[in-house]
């Protein structure tokens, strides 16, 4: 089960865009939606009015949608959960969600999130993956989260998974805080790359790599117009490069090569 919620957990809308990208490249089957009356405060998450070409008006209510994806070339299917972070009754919401997951015999829960951070847009987007339970983290070579403080619905889901002994992890992308306006295709691309590595599958990235490059070029142009921002970005670059210097780049190269082989095998099944 892969989850992403717009709102507090979704800086730059990178996480929700990653999940919607998955829903766009694979055939999905609707499974259901959550009752909007029970879990949403409409003053915080207002319904949206739309008008078609014939001036017919319709109202879209905030909700959480559950969809299924069948992947015949892999040994697993996926459940995609997306929507607006609920406003009310988080314990009931999480309980119903995980009850559904257990009815569907899920083997793992993966939460996608994005947050604002002091990182430069010119370097690879930092992505952190942490496990909800120590045993599961050791099995995948993941660290346990050391975060303490306010949390969103993803934190509540991870805690409930831990209590139910469901294998669960979170993948978070760090977005430059000085360009927080959505979209952030570079962060979306990084989340999908890490999801590829985690699930060992090939994801058709479409135009995301080109969109990520265009986004970086656009931010370059904006930062060059303001000397203070340009100096700030330069200081972030120096700090990032200094922190990354002790790390061997071989591991990153190996991950890229593994993705290349997976995509090549997907395009050429005889390989």
HUGIFEN-V586758 format. One record per pair of residues at least 24 apart in sequence whose ideal C-beta (glycine too) atoms are under 10 Angstrom apart, sorted by the first residue. I is the first residue (numbers start at 1). J is the second residue. Records with the same first field share a line. If there is no record, write none. Layout:
I->J ; J
//
This chain:
1->66 ; 78 ; 79 ; 80 ; 81 ; 97 ; 98 ; 100 ; 101 ; 104 ; 106 ; 107 ; 108 ; 109 ; 110 ; 111 ; 157 ; 161 ; 166 ; 168
2->69 ; 78 ; 79 ; 80 ; 81 ; 82 ; 108 ; 109 ; 110 ; 111 ; 112 ; 171 ; 195 ; 198 ; 199
3->64 ; 66 ; 79 ; 80 ; 81 ; 82 ; 83 ; 97 ; 101 ; 109 ; 110 ; 111 ; 112 ; 113 ; 153 ; 154 ; 157 ; 168 ; 170
4->80 ; 81 ; 82 ; 83 ; 85 ; 110 ; 111 ; 112 ; 113 ; 114 ; 154 ; 171 ; 191
5->64 ; 81 ; 82 ; 83 ; 84 ; 85 ; 86 ; 111 ; 112 ; 113 ; 152 ; 153 ; 154 ; 157
6->45 ; 62 ; 82 ; 83 ; 84 ; 85 ; 182
7->44 ; 45 ; 62 ; 83 ; 84 ; 85 ; 86 ; 87 ; 152 ; 153
8->85 ; 113 ; 115 ; 150 ; 151 ; 152 ; 153 ; 154 ; 155
9->85 ; 111 ; 112 ; 113 ; 114 ; 115 ; 151 ; 152 ; 153 ; 154 ; 155 ; 170 ; 172
10->84 ; 85 ; 112 ; 113 ; 114 ; 115 ; 152 ; 154 ; 182
11->113 ; 114 ; 115 ; 116 ; 117 ; 172 ; 173 ; 174 ; 175 ; 176 ; 177 ; 180 ; 182 ; 184 ; 187
12->114 ; 115 ; 116 ; 125 ; 173 ; 175 ; 176 ; 177 ; 179 ; 180 ; 181 ; 182 ; 183 ; 184 ; 185 ; 186 ; 187 ; 188 ; 215
13->114 ; 175 ; 181 ; 182 ; 183 ; 184 ; 187 ; 188
14->112 ; 113 ; 114 ; 115 ; 125 ; 172 ; 173 ; 174 ; 175 ; 182 ; 183 ; 184 ; 185 ; 186 ; 187 ; 188 ; 189 ; 190 ; 191 ; 192
15->82 ; 111 ; 112 ; 113 ; 114 ; 115 ; 154 ; 171 ; 172 ; 173 ; 184 ; 187 ; 188 ; 191
16->82 ; 83 ; 84 ; 85 ; 112 ; 113 ; 114 ; 182 ; 183 ; 188
17->112 ; 114 ; 182 ; 183 ; 184 ; 185 ; 187 ; 188 ; 189 ; 191 ; 192 ; 208
18->82 ; 112 ; 113 ; 114 ; 171 ; 173 ; 185 ; 187 ; 188 ; 189 ; 190 ; 191 ; 192 ; 193 ; 194 ; 195 ; 203 ; 208
19->67 ; 80 ; 81 ; 82 ; 83 ; 112 ; 188 ; 191 ; 192 ; 195
20->80 ; 82 ; 188
21->185 ; 188 ; 189 ; 191 ; 192 ; 203 ; 204 ; 205 ; 206 ; 208
22->67 ; 69 ; 78 ; 80 ; 82 ; 112 ; 192 ; 195 ; 203 ; 204
23->65 ; 67 ; 69 ; 78 ; 80 ; 82
24->204 ; 206
25->69 ; 192 ; 203 ; 204 ; 205 ; 206
26->67 ; 68 ; 69 ; 70 ; 71 ; 78 ; 80 ; 203 ; 204
27->67 ; 68 ; 69 ; 70 ; 71
28->65 ; 67 ; 68 ; 69 ; 70 ; 78 ; 79 ; 80
29->66 ; 67 ; 68 ; 69 ; 70 ; 77
30->65 ; 66 ; 67 ; 68
31->65 ; 66 ; 67 ; 68 ; 79 ; 80 ; 81 ; 100 ; 104
32->63 ; 64 ; 65 ; 66 ; 67 ; 100
33->61 ; 63 ; 64 ; 65 ; 66 ; 67 ; 83
34->62 ; 63 ; 64 ; 65 ; 66 ; 81 ; 83 ; 86 ; 93 ; 96 ; 97 ; 100
35->61 ; 63 ; 64 ; 93 ; 96
36->61 ; 62 ; 63 ; 64 ; 83 ; 84 ; 86
37->61 ; 88
38->86 ; 88 ; 89 ; 92 ; 93 ; 96
39->63 ; 64 ; 83 ; 84 ; 85 ; 86 ; 87 ; 88 ; 89 ; 90 ; 92 ; 93 ; 96
40->64 ; 83 ; 84 ; 85 ; 86 ; 87 ; 88 ; 89 ; 93
41->86 ; 87 ; 88
42->87
43->87
44->84 ; 85 ; 86 ; 87 ; 88
45->83 ; 84 ; 85 ; 86 ; 87
62->86 ; 87
64->93 ; 96 ; 97 ; 153
66->97 ; 100 ; 101 ; 104
68->104
71->199 ; 201
73->201 ; 202 ; 265 ; 266 ; 269
74->199 ; 200 ; 201 ; 202
75->200 ; 201
76->106 ; 107 ; 108 ; 199 ; 200 ; 201
77->104 ; 105 ; 106
78->106 ; 110 ; 199 ; 201
79->104 ; 106 ; 109
81->109 ; 111 ; 157
82->112
83->153
84->153
85->152 ; 153 ; 154
86->153 ; 156
87->153
90->152 ; 153 ; 155 ; 156 ; 157 ; 160
91->156 ; 160
93->153 ; 156 ; 157 ; 160
94->153 ; 156 ; 157 ; 158 ; 159 ; 160 ; 161
95->160 ; 164
97->153 ; 156 ; 157 ; 160
98->157 ; 160 ; 161 ; 163 ; 164 ; 166 ; 168
99->164
101->157 ; 161 ; 164 ; 166
102->164 ; 166
106->161 ; 166 ; 167 ; 168
107->166 ; 167
108->136 ; 140 ; 161 ; 166 ; 167 ; 168 ; 169 ; 198 ; 199
109->154 ; 157 ; 158 ; 160 ; 161 ; 164 ; 166 ; 167 ; 168 ; 169 ; 170
110->167 ; 168 ; 169 ; 170 ; 171 ; 194 ; 195 ; 198 ; 199
111->152 ; 153 ; 154 ; 155 ; 157 ; 158 ; 161 ; 168 ; 169 ; 170 ; 171 ; 172
112->154 ; 170 ; 171 ; 172 ; 173 ; 188 ; 191 ; 192 ; 194 ; 195
113->152 ; 153 ; 154 ; 155 ; 170 ; 171 ; 172 ; 173 ; 191
114->171 ; 172 ; 173 ; 174 ; 175 ; 182 ; 184 ; 187 ; 188 ; 190 ; 191
115->152 ; 172 ; 173 ; 174 ; 175 ; 177 ; 187
116->174 ; 175 ; 176 ; 177 ; 178 ; 179 ; 180
117->172 ; 173 ; 174 ; 175 ; 176 ; 177 ; 236
118->174 ; 176 ; 177 ; 178 ; 232 ; 235 ; 236 ; 239 ; 240
119->173 ; 174 ; 175 ; 176 ; 177 ; 178 ; 187 ; 236 ; 237 ; 239 ; 240
120->176 ; 178 ; 219 ; 223 ; 232 ; 233 ; 234 ; 235 ; 236 ; 237 ; 238 ; 239 ; 240 ; 241
121->175 ; 176 ; 178 ; 179 ; 184 ; 186 ; 187 ; 215 ; 216 ; 218 ; 219 ; 220 ; 222 ; 223 ; 233 ; 236 ; 237
122->176 ; 216 ; 219 ; 220 ; 223 ; 233 ; 234 ; 236 ; 237 ; 240
123->176 ; 216 ; 233 ; 236 ; 237 ; 240 ; 241 ; 244
124->186 ; 189 ; 190 ; 193 ; 240 ; 244 ; 252
125->173 ; 174 ; 175 ; 176 ; 184 ; 186 ; 187 ; 188 ; 189 ; 190 ; 191 ; 193 ; 194 ; 212
126->172 ; 173 ; 174 ; 175 ; 187 ; 190 ; 240 ; 243 ; 244
127->171 ; 172 ; 173 ; 174 ; 187 ; 190 ; 191 ; 193 ; 194 ; 195 ; 197
128->170 ; 171 ; 172 ; 173 ; 174 ; 194
129->169 ; 170 ; 171 ; 172 ; 194 ; 195 ; 197 ; 198
130->158 ; 168 ; 169 ; 170 ; 171 ; 172
131->158 ; 161 ; 162 ; 167 ; 168 ; 169 ; 170
132->157 ; 158 ; 159 ; 160 ; 161 ; 162 ; 163 ; 164 ; 165 ; 166 ; 167 ; 168 ; 169 ; 170
133->158 ; 161 ; 162 ; 163 ; 165 ; 166 ; 167 ; 168 ; 169
134->162
135->165 ; 167
136->161 ; 162 ; 165 ; 166 ; 167 ; 168 ; 169
137->167 ; 169
139->167
140->167 ; 169 ; 198
142->169 ; 170 ; 171 ; 198
145->169 ; 170 ; 172
147->172
169->198
171->195 ; 197 ; 198
176->219 ; 223 ; 233 ; 236
178->219 ; 222 ; 223 ; 226 ; 229 ; 232 ; 233 ; 236
179->215 ; 216 ; 218 ; 219 ; 222 ; 223 ; 229 ; 233
183->211 ; 215
184->211 ; 212 ; 215 ; 219
185->209 ; 210 ; 211 ; 212 ; 213 ; 214 ; 215 ; 216
186->211 ; 212 ; 213 ; 214 ; 215 ; 216 ; 219
187->212 ; 215
188->212 ; 215
189->213 ; 215
193->255 ; 256 ; 259
194->255
196->255 ; 258 ; 259 ; 262 ; 263
197->255 ; 256 ; 258 ; 259 ; 262
200->258 ; 259 ; 262
201->262 ; 266
202->259 ; 260 ; 261 ; 262 ; 263 ; 264 ; 265 ; 266 ; 267
203->259 ; 262 ; 263 ; 266
204->263 ; 266 ; 267
205->259 ; 263
//
